[in-house]
Amino acid sequence: MQYVSTRGSAPALDFEGVTLAGLAKDGGLYLPTEWPRFSKAEIAAMAGLSYPELATRVMMPFVGDSLTEEELRGLCEQAYGRFAHDAVTPLVQLDQQQWLLELFHGPTLAFKDVALQLLGLLFETFLGRSGKRLTIVGATSGDTGSAAIDAVAGREGVEIFMLHPKGRVSEVQRRQMTTVRAPNVHNIAIEGSFDDAQAMVKRMFVDEALTSRMQIGAVNSINWARLMAQVVYYFAAGLQLGAPQRAAAYSVPTGNFGDVFAGYVAHKMGLPIKQLIVATNVNDILHRALTRGDYSAGTVTPTATPSMDIQVSSNFERLLFDCGGRDGAALAEQMRGFESARAMQLTNAQQEGASGLFVSARTDGDEMAQALRWAHERAGQVLDPHTAIGLHAARISDLDPSVPIVTLATAHPAKFSDAVERATGMRPALPARVGDLFAREEHYTELPGNYEAVRDFVSETAATD
């Protein structure tokens, strides 16, 4: 299996290469040259498999010769052995049509664990073969940082620098990052928004002053291997709801577009999906893009759903590339225009390619709170605010009642206890496995929202031997 950049001019790489590279050298994102596809019989044969075995089946076509099936299975068993629920991503019924896919049973209580526990092991495996070092730089709007740090803390050959917008993540999210004491972990709080942090990370990948002296890698969903691992839980839920004979719809709380793009990949692989609902908060660039073709970034509005307070959704580029005829040169020009003007119009091909599967919905704070109350009072479920945005979008869908709608429950409610308490009157408690989080000492570096300051800190702090 070979991978190509969405911007057309970076060299093609194999799975090991794209895992360690993260962002392509031309600034694009990697995608497989073609989508592997399962037959209905092959999907039916996946029913009843354990999660590690299902993950092995789904991901093996993407891995190619980089790992044997036995090696991949061993990594999956190790990664998902740390989850608090034996099903890893259990499915819960809310009413006749609505379902929740609980993705928060990993060590940091967020859906990012499902992919990042595996990605940390992939890094260690591939680096161990070559003896090289990898310096990971990442930006987080909340959950990616803690999940990535947990996955790589103490691992050989890997060092991580994680940027978060100062004061714009929840206290639990921040503490899960900043209380990890490991010599290969560096937390940076920057002045500004997540979009500012993400732009800095992307710039580092093409900064020759850095890349000439260290290999830089990614844990954000710009890394193909991370996104690939998220495809698996769409198959897990779909199979439980009757795939391949029955199609389900999925409502996905969306910021950076990676989680819902994983659903698109599952669809391309043959999983029957009726609809992918892109659920945004008031930072609604994706809703505007999918409904009007208007991909223009505004000012980020801080909300009770900080992981979705994003105006530039990196993974949307992958969809534009795949729906627009896979013309890397044309997309590179289109994205250069967007990066300059902070606005662009989708082409007819891009809009039409997305419209067959994707719909979107914008949810404000009041509607989010209503969904929290409905789930608590009518279905006995306590949700986090991001999941509530997905549920609201699912409940206003015009899909036939016979089509099950699965809302991806992206975080444990205790990570956002203040917002949950305001809406429901009850305060969710952190699970015992999180331990003494609020008693641990925090360690992080505060830097201005200035690329040079962050770049210099990484350059001067990273080990390069």
C-alpha positions in Angstrom: 0.0 0.0 0.0 1.4 3.4 -1.1 0.3 6.8 0.1 0.2 10.1 -1.8 -0.1 13.7 -0.6 -3.2 15.7 -1.2 -1.0 18.5 -2.7 0.6 16.2 -5.2 4.3 17.0 -5.1 5.6 15.0 -2.1 7.1 11.6 -2.6 4.8 8.5 -2.2 5.5 6.6 1.0 4.6 3.2 2.5 2.7 2.8 5.8 5.8 3.0 8.0 6.9 6.1 6.1 3.6 8.0 6.5 3.3 7.0 10.2 6.6 8.6 11.0 6.2 11.5 8.6 2.8 12.9 9.7 2.4 15.9 7.4 3.8 15.6 3.8 6.8 17.7 2.8 4.6 19.7 0.4 2.2 20.7 3.3 -0.4 18.1 2.2 -1.9 15.2 4.0 -1.4 11.6 3.1 -4.1 9.3 1.7 -3.8 5.7 0.3 -3.5 5.6 -3.5 -6.7 3.6 -3.6 -9.3 2.5 -1.1 -9.3 -1.2 -0.1 -12.8 -2.6 -0.2 -14.4 -5.5 1.6 -17.2 -7.6 0.1 -20.5 -8.1 1.9 -19.4 -11.6 2.8 -16.1 -10.4 4.3 -17.9 -7.8 6.4 -20.4 -10.4 7.6 -17.6 -12.6 8.6 -16.3 -9.9 11.0 -19.4 -10.2 13.2 -18.6 -11.3 16.7 -14.9 -10.7 16.6 -13.1 -9.2 19.6 -12.2 -5.5 19.1 -8.4 -6.3 18.7 -9.2 -8.9 16.1 -11.7 -6.6 14.3 -9.1 -3.9 14.3 -6.5 -6.2 12.7 -8.9 -7.2 9.9 -9.9 -3.6 9.1 -6.5 -2.1 9.3 -4.4 -4.8 7.6 -5.0 -3.7 4.0 -3.6 -0.2 4.9 -0.5 -1.6 6.6 0.8 -3.5 3.6 4.3 -5.0 4.2 5.2 -2.7 7.1 3.9 -5.2 9.6 2.9 -8.8 9.5 -0.7 -9.7 10.5 0.7 -11.3 13.7 2.7 -8.1 14.5 -0.4 -5.9 14.0 -2.6 -8.2 16.1 -0.1 -8.1 18.9 0.0 -4.3 18.9 -3.8 -4.1 18.9 -4.1 -6.5 21.8 -1.6 -4.4 23.7 -3.2 -1.1 22.9 -6.8 -2.1 23.7 -5.9 -4.1 26.7 -5.6 -0.8 28.6 -9.3 0.0 28.1 -11.7 -0.1 31.1 -14.5 -1.8 29.1 -14.0 -5.3 27.5 -15.9 -4.2 24.4 -13.5 -1.2 24.1 -16.2 0.9 22.3 -19.5 -0.3 23.7 -22.8 0.6 22.0 -25.7 1.9 24.2 -29.3 2.4 23.1 -31.1 5.7 24.0 -34.5 5.2 22.3 -35.9 3.4 19.3 -33.6 5.2 16.8 -30.8 6.9 18.8 -27.7 5.1 19.9 -24.4 6.1 21.6 -21.0 4.7 20.7 -19.0 5.2 23.9 -15.4 6.0 22.9 -14.1 7.2 26.3 -13.1 4.0 28.1 -9.4 4.5 27.4 -6.8 5.8 29.9 -7.5 9.5 29.3 -11.3 9.3 29.0 -11.6 10.5 25.4 -12.0 9.0 21.9 -8.5 10.0 21.0 -7.2 7.0 23.1 -8.7 4.5 20.6 -6.2 5.6 18.0 -3.3 7.1 20.0 -2.7 4.0 22.2 -2.0 2.2 19.0 0.0 5.0 17.4 2.4 5.2 20.3 3.2 1.5 19.8 3.6 2.0 16.1 6.1 4.8 16.7 8.1 2.6 19.1 8.0 -0.4 16.8 9.2 1.5 13.7 11.8 3.6 15.5 13.2 0.5 17.2 13.9 -1.0 13.8 16.0 2.0 12.6 17.4 3.3 15.8 16.2 6.8 14.9 14.6 9.4 17.1 11.3 11.2 16.4 10.3 14.6 17.8 6.5 14.9 17.9 5.0 18.3 17.7 1.2 18.6 18.2 -1.5 21.0 18.9 -4.6 20.2 21.0 -7.9 21.8 21.6 -8.3 19.5 24.6 -8.2 15.7 24.3 -5.5 15.0 21.7 -2.8 16.3 24.0 -3.5 14.1 27.0 -4.1 11.0 24.9 -0.9 11.5 22.9 1.1 12.2 26.0 -0.2 9.1 27.7 0.5 7.0 24.6 4.2 8.1 24.3 5.3 9.0 27.8 8.5 7.1 28.6 8.7 5.3 25.2 12.1 4.9 23.6 13.1 7.1 20.7 10.2 9.5 21.0 10.0 13.1 22.4 6.7 15.1 22.4 6.0 18.8 22.4 2.3 19.5 22.9 0.8 23.0 22.3 -2.5 24.0 23.9 -4.2 27.4 23.9 -3.8 28.9 27.3 -7.1 29.1 29.3 -9.1 27.5 26.5 -9.1 23.8 27.6 -10.9 22.4 30.6 -9.1 21.9 33.9 -9.3 18.2 33.6 -8.0 18.2 30.0 -5.1 20.5 31.0 -4.1 18.5 34.1 -4.1 15.3 32.2 -1.4 16.8 30.1 0.6 18.9 32.5 0.8 16.4 35.4 2.6 13.7 33.4 6.2 13.5 34.6 8.3 12.0 32.0 11.6 13.3 30.5 10.3 13.0 26.9 7.1 15.1 27.5 7.0 18.9 27.1 3.8 20.9 27.5 3.5 24.4 26.0 0.6 26.9 26.7 0.5 29.5 24.0 -1.4 32.8 23.9 -4.1 32.5 21.2 -6.5 29.9 19.8 -6.2 26.3 18.8 -6.0 27.4 15.2 -3.0 29.5 16.0 -1.3 26.5 17.7 -2.2 24.2 14.8 -0.8 26.7 12.2 2.5 26.7 14.2 2.7 22.9 14.1 2.1 22.8 10.4 4.7 25.4 9.8 7.3 23.4 11.7 6.9 20.5 9.4 8.1 22.6 6.4 10.7 24.6 8.4 14.1 23.4 7.1 15.9 24.9 10.1 14.1 22.3 12.2 13.7 19.4 9.7 17.4 19.4 8.8 18.4 18.5 12.3 15.5 16.4 13.6 12.8 14.1 12.3 9.4 15.7 13.1 6.3 13.6 13.5 2.6 14.2 14.2 0.0 12.7 16.5 -2.9 15.0 15.4 -5.3 13.5 12.9 -3.1 14.8 10.1 -1.2 11.5 10.8 -2.8 8.9 8.6 -2.2 6.0 11.1 -4.2 7.7 13.7 -7.1 8.3 11.4 -6.9 4.7 10.2 -7.4 3.4 13.7 -10.6 5.4 14.1 -12.2 3.6 11.1 -12.5 0.5 13.2 -15.2 1.6 15.6 -17.5 2.5 12.7 -17.3 -1.2 11.7 -17.8 -2.3 15.3 -21.0 -0.3 15.6 -22.3 -1.1 12.2 -21.8 -4.8 12.7 -23.8 -4.7 15.9 -26.6 -2.9 14.1 -26.9 -5.4 11.3 -24.2 -4.6 8.7 -23.8 -5.5 5.9 -27.5 -6.1 5.5 -28.5 -2.9 7.3 -27.1 0.6 7.0 -26.7 3.0 9.9 -26.2 6.7 10.2 -23.6 8.4 12.4 -23.6 11.8 14.0 -20.2 13.1 14.9 -19.3 16.1 17.0 -16.7 17.7 14.7 -13.9 20.1 15.0 -10.9 19.0 13.0 -12.9 16.6 10.7 -10.7 13.6 11.4 -13.3 11.6 13.3 -16.0 12.0 10.7 -13.6 11.5 7.8 -12.8 8.1 9.4 -16.5 7.3 8.8 -16.1 8.3 5.1 -13.2 5.9 4.9 -15.3 3.1 6.4 -18.0 3.9 3.7 -15.3 3.7 1.0 -14.3 0.3 2.3 -17.8 -1.1 1.9 -19.5 -0.5 5.3 -23.1 0.5 4.6 -23.5 4.0 5.9 -26.8 5.9 5.2 -25.5 9.3 6.3 -22.7 11.0 8.1 -24.0 14.0 10.2 -21.3 16.6 10.8 -22.3 18.2 14.1 -20.7 21.6 14.8 -21.1 24.2 17.5 -21.3 27.9 16.7 -17.8 27.7 15.2 -19.5 26.4 12.1 -17.1 26.6 9.2 -17.8 23.0 8.2 -21.6 23.5 8.4 -21.3 26.5 6.0 -18.9 24.6 3.7 -21.2 21.6 3.4 -24.4 23.5 3.0 -23.3 26.5 0.9 -19.8 25.6 -0.3 -18.4 28.5 1.8 -15.2 27.5 3.5 -14.3 30.8 5.2 -12.7 31.1 8.6 -14.0 33.6 11.1 -12.9 34.4 14.6 -13.0 31.5 17.1 -15.8 31.8 19.7 -15.0 30.1 23.0 -17.7 27.7 24.1 -18.5 25.0 26.6 -17.2 22.6 23.9 -13.6 23.7 23.5 -12.5 20.7 21.4 -14.8 22.0 18.7 -13.7 25.7 18.9 -11.9 25.5 15.6 -12.2 27.5 12.4 -9.7 25.6 10.2 -10.4 21.9 10.0 -7.2 20.2 8.7 -8.8 16.9 7.6 -11.3 18.6 5.4 -8.5 18.8 2.9 -8.6 15.0 2.6 -12.3 15.1 1.6 -11.8 17.9 -0.9 -9.0 15.9 -2.5 -10.9 12.7 -2.7 -14.2 14.3 -3.9 -12.5 16.7 -6.3 -10.9 14.1 -8.6 -7.6 13.6 -6.6 -5.9 16.5 -8.5 -3.1 17.4 -6.1 -1.8 20.4 -8.1 -5.3 21.9 -8.3 -5.9 21.4 -4.5 -2.5 22.8 -3.6 -3.4 26.0 -5.5 -6.8 26.1 -3.8 -5.3 25.6 -0.4 -2.7 28.3 -1.0 -5.5 30.7 -1.8 -7.3 29.7 1.4 -4.2 30.1 3.6 -3.7 33.6 2.1 -7.3 34.8 2.2 -8.7 32.6 5.0 -11.7 31.9 2.6 -12.5 29.8 -0.4 -15.4 28.4 -2.3 -15.7 24.7 -2.9 -15.8 23.5 -6.5 -18.9 21.9 -7.9 -17.2 18.5 -7.9 -16.2 18.9 -4.2 -19.7 19.9 -3.2 -21.4 17.2 -5.2 -18.9 14.5 -4.0 -19.6 15.4 -0.4 -23.4 15.8 -0.7 -24.2 12.2 -1.3 -23.1 11.1 2.2 -22.6 14.2 4.4 -25.1 16.5 6.0 -24.5 19.0 8.8 -26.1 20.7 11.7 -25.1 23.7 13.8 -25.9 23.6 17.5 -25.8 26.5 19.9 -25.2 26.4 23.7 -28.9 26.3 24.6 -29.6 23.4 22.2 -26.5 21.6 23.6 -27.9 22.0 27.1 -31.3 20.7 26.0 -29.7 17.6 24.6 -27.8 17.0 27.9 -31.1 17.2 29.8 -33.0 15.0 27.4 -30.3 12.2 27.6 -30.3 12.5 31.4 -34.0 12.6 32.0 -35.3 10.4 29.2 -32.6 7.9 28.7 -30.7 7.9 32.0 -27.4 8.8 30.3 -25.0 11.6 31.4 -23.2 13.0 28.4 -20.3 15.4 27.9 -21.2 18.7 26.0 -19.5 17.6 22.7 -21.5 14.4 22.6 -24.6 16.4 23.3 -24.0 18.5 20.2 -23.8 15.3 18.2 -27.0 14.0 19.8 -28.9 17.2 19.1 -27.9 17.0 15.4 -29.0 13.3 15.4 -32.4 14.1 17.0 -33.2 16.8 14.4 -32.3 14.6 11.5 -35.0 13.9 8.9 -33.9 10.3 8.4 -36.5 7.5 8.4 -37.1 6.2 11.9 -36.1 2.7 10.8 -32.5 3.9 10.3 -30.5 3.7 13.5 -28.4 6.8 14.2 -25.2 6.4 16.2 -23.9 9.4 18.0 -20.2 9.2 18.8 -19.7 9.8 22.5 -16.3 11.4 22.4 -15.4 12.1 26.0 -16.4 11.1 29.6 -18.8 13.7 31.1 -16.5 14.3 34.1 -14.0 16.0 31.8 -16.5 18.8 31.5 -18.3 18.6 34.8 -19.1 22.3 35.1 -21.1 22.4 31.8 -22.9 19.1 32.7 -23.8 20.4 36.1 -25.2 23.6 34.7 -27.5 21.7 32.4 -28.5 18.7 34.5 -28.0 19.7 38.1 -25.7 16.7 38.7 -21.9 16.7 38.7 -20.3 13.7 37.2 -17.4 12.2 39.0 -14.1 11.2 37.5 -13.6 7.4 37.3 -11.4 5.9 40.0 -8.8 4.9 37.4 -7.9 8.6 36.9 -6.6 8.6 40.5 -5.4 11.8 42.3 -5.4 14.0 39.2 -6.2 17.2 41.1 -3.5 16.6 43.7 -0.6 16.2 41.2 1.8 19.1 40.5 1.5 20.7 37.0 4.5 21.5 34.8 4.3 23.5 31.5 5.9 26.3 29.7 4.0 29.5 28.8 5.0 31.1 25.5 3.6 33.9 23.4 1.5 33.2 20.3 4.6 33.7 18.2 6.0 31.0 15.9 9.6 31.9 16.4 9.4 31.7 20.2 7.8 28.2 19.9 10.1 27.0 17.2 13.2 28.1 19.2 11.9 26.4 22.4 11.5 23.1 20.5 14.8 23.5 18.8 16.7 24.2 22.0 14.9 21.7 24.2 14.7 18.6 21.9 17.3 15.9 22.2 18.9 15.3 18.8 21.4 12.5 19.5 
